[in-house]
Amino acid sequence: MSTPLVTMRDIHKAFGPVKVLEGVDFELLPGEVHALMGENGAGKSTLMKILTGIYAPDSGTVEVDGRPATIATPADAEKNGIAIIHQELNLIPALTIADNLFLGREIQRFGLLDHRAMTKRALEWLARVGMERLDPGTKIERLSVGQQQMVEIARALGQNARVLIMDEPTAALTEHETNVLFRLIRDLRDQGTGIVYVSHRMEEIFALCDRISILRDGKFVGTRPVPGLAFDEVVKMMVGRTLDARFPTRTPNIGAVRLKVEHVTGGIVQDVSFELHAGEVLGVAGLLGAGRTEMARLLFGLDKLQSGQVTLDGKAITPKSPNEAIHAGFGFVTEDRKAQGLVLDMSLRENVSLPRVPAHAGLVDRPAEKTQTRGLMDALKIRARDSEIDVRALSGGNQQKVVLAKWLALKPRVLILDEPTRGVDVGGKAEIYHIINQLAEQGVAILMISSELPEVLAMSDRILVMHEGRATGLLDAHGATQEAVMTAATGGK
Amino acid sequence: MTLQLNWSRAATLLQRLGSVIGLVLLFIVLSIMSPDFLTTGNLLTVLRQVSINALIAFGMTFVILSGGIDLSVGAILALTGAVTAGLMAAGHGIVLAAGAGLALGLLLGVINGALVSWGRVAPFIATLGTLTLLRGVTLSYTQGSPIPVTNQSFALLGGGYVANLVPLPVIWMFIAFVACGFLLRGTVFGRHVVAIGGNEEAARLSGVRIAPMKLAIYGLSGLLSAFAGIVLTSRLYSAQATAGAGYELDAIAAVVLGGTSLAGGRGWLFGTLVGALLIGFLNNGLNLLGVSSFYQQIVKGIVILIAVLLDRRQ
């Protein structure tokens, strides 16, 4: 057996109190395509950032070619022949292929750029990825995403990379481009390059990879050779854990159909239909990029609905802006509370009343505003010294409760929650679950997008599963298994 | 945790009070250095000089708080002043002439707002464009020569005194300050201005209608610039095509000196008043001390840079 290109042993990494990696091992052999899998937040990208010198591990060792290596900076990674092809490509659109290939390491002659030499070298590099038909003088912005990716790979190979890390490389590719990429990956493998393939797409991994390593909650679950491996076994390794009592129970109080979504299409969302009842929690599961947030944005009037019909309490609606959606009775807790949910420099009170400031004829009613804020702070157990504190200073859990409070003040008929417990600690999560249950019991219809399977299974009445913009399953949450959800979410069967 | 909170609050307070402390210090130093400084006549003269810049800077505060910038204020001032003077020269009454000037200022501001919101042009570029355009329009309209004002009642607007002591422009400045302060702190409009500057996306998702808000914000800036233009025309007995050149920079300086963040979302109107006074008293003091106008610019520049550097620490 040949010496591994990369061996990572017992890697630990924590950000503050949050342990992201706990004793992870990873080995990459020359001439293999090695898949790295796990749920969102399992620690895949942190592990790869350690390998490429972006983060330093708290403990653990990294060996390259069997010798201990220190990879403290991206430059160290490059020196050790390790390159990463990012999901969002790192090329400069207004510069040419050759300019990008030699960015930062331009070939010079008498202190001037030697364009002829760079063009010649660029052609050689492009030939290695089968793209010799491209003119090195073409600007990047004129290339397709697939071609841009090839240029990135050419750049990595030109810098003598022997370890290529690919993060969801097919996310933006057409089927044809994907086939071209796979052919290249197999060629590179046969020439002895080691490839780490990070992806959620089960079918691709089974078609392309030699081995799979799986992470779960920052822990190393195991490495398995792909031949002879069952689809179900991988899913089980990824989701693993069983449900415990982290989730408070709710007395179901499901009423009439409140929201009817029929054949909704727009952006990557294709022909999604479902019904949401008053007092129901409909979980929306799926992988990153499955179109769940995009669907919510369509309903909330943030993106343009191309076709389809939305009916709220028997009335057809087509919100063209968040303002109209709010008036129709929607509330939307976005997934990124800092970028989209809160005005960090404003006080807790000002944030809570942002969707509707208590006012008469445009004049703010400060006493009413304070009373409303205090009421919501008590109801949601928001822990803050007073209502005048900047929300910037609150913990993640309390900030999330402020975002919830914003919408509760409006008494929405449909509340969309996008990753409602992301970045919230365990105690805060339980409190947010409790609030969600209370709202449902009061008859609010809740659409809960979540990437945490246990959360979706425990909190929902039914689960809508999405994959690549389409609804691929609608399951009754009672009796549904993580395996069943994951199967629908990865497009399997 | 609590320690960090108190510190951040203290830092904000200190930064806010920085301009006030600066003004007080300047006041003390000038009182000691120049016997002519601390006289009613001198102080009121400075207040009158400051009033034009303050009127513009109040509007600018709203624009900057919302995360934008308005470079066209000086050009709006010149054009609206010229149109008002021109209408009076053509025999129209004060009310119609001044009303037309104010309406024009409002309209020009709304156009800026439309370029920024619907046109999605960066505020700096949009208002740089209208600045240049309006300067040209004013030059064409006046044919480059001043339009004299002969109406004696109109001349009172900028040249009159209350109780034979307080110049009328100073009164306008304080009325505008109180009205704008109330608009900013007491109304839903003001709340939404700050929210847009703090996080436009969050404001939009909370149902704040961004485009109409921006039309109103830039419209307010245009309206106040027009008002300043009318007062200035009245005080000078004539409208000049080149009036208000560089006023945008003085207004921005007043806002920034007052502790309002150029990034938007943080600031207060009182600070802008203090900033405008700081610039006014600095000019006055340097004059009284016989410092050449060349050096005055250097001092002003240094003061602004120090203020911005302090802002950066946040």
Interface residues (C-beta under 8 A of the other chain):
Chain A: F300 L302 S321 P322 N323 A325 I326 H327 F332 T334 A339 Q340 G341 L342 V343 L344 D345 M346 E350 L354 P355 R356 V357 A359 G362 L363 V364 R385 I389 D390 R392 A393 K406
Chain B: T2 Q4 L5 S8 G186 T187 V188 F189 R191 V194 A195 G198 N199 E201 A202 A203 R204 L205 S206 G207 V208 R209 G265 R266
